[in-house]
Amino acid sequence: AITDFVKSNDINPDKSHRYLGLADCFYAMKEDQKAYDMYSNAFKIDPSLVNTQVCLKMVNCLKTLSRVEEALGLVNEYLSVFSNNGEALILKGSLFL
């Protein structure tokens, strides 16, 4: 799957969903730095992704990478829009453990 997403990115790198596909592959393989990098690329193309579940995956990557302050900022941004999202609230609480 990664090879196909890389080819797709080479052909048309300005589409966020191509980076999201790569990010999800790396996320599933627990390669958090690579996943974070791909999510970051997608966010640069489409900043509205902060209002999606993709944001929470990125927070999880940052948490695993021990980048707690960045993770906290991102989850707070998500919660400013979705204040009653249980998954985001639990994720935010886990950052303090």
N, C-alpha and C positions, 0 to 999 in steps of 0.2 A: 504494500500500500504506500509506503514511504516513497519508493521509486516513482510511482505514478503521480503523487502529489508534487514531488520535486520537478518532474517533467512539466506538470501543469503550471507551476510557479515560473519556470523558465520561459514558458510560452506567453503567459499573461500575469506578470507579477503584481499588477495593481488591483487585484481582486482579493478582498479580505478572506473570503471563504476558502481560498486555496491555502492560505496560511493557517486557517483554523483546522483544516483537515490534517495538515502536518502536526500542528500543535496537539490535536487529539490523539494522534498516533503516539507521539512522544509521551504524552500524559499517561496513556494506557500502559506504556512500557516503563513508567516511573522515571523517565529521563527529564526531570523537572527543569533543569536549566535550558535544555533545548525547547521544551514545551513553552516555558516562559518567553523565550526569545521569539518564537513563532506567534504566540498570543500578542506580544508587544508589537510585532510587525502588523498584525491584523488590526490592532487598536489604532495604530498610526494612520491606517487607511480609512478606518471606520470608527471614529470615537464613540458612536452610539452603542458600541458593543459593551460599554461599561454598564448598560442597562439590561444586560442579558445574563444567563447562567454562565456564559463564558467568563465573566468577571470573577465568579466564585472559583472556577478552575484556576484562574490566574492567582487568586489569593492563596489557594492551596499550594501552588508551586512556590510562591514566595515564602509561605510558612515552612515548607520542607527545606528550602534554601536558607532558613534562619534569617530571613529579611522581614522581621516582624513589623517594624515601623512602616515599611512600604505596604505590607499586607493589611495592616490596620487602616491606613489611609484609603486604600482601595475598597475595603469592605465597608468603611464608613460612607464612602461616596455611593456605593450600591444601596446601602441602607437609607440614605437620604431620599431615595426614590421609592424603595420597597421596604418601608420601616417594619412591616409585619412579616417579613420573610423568615420563617423559622430556621431554615438551613443557614442563612447568612448570620443570624443571631448566634446560632451554635458555633459556627465557624469563628465568629468574632470572639466569643468566649474562649474558644480553644487556643487562641493566640496568647492568652495570658497564663496558660498552663506551663 
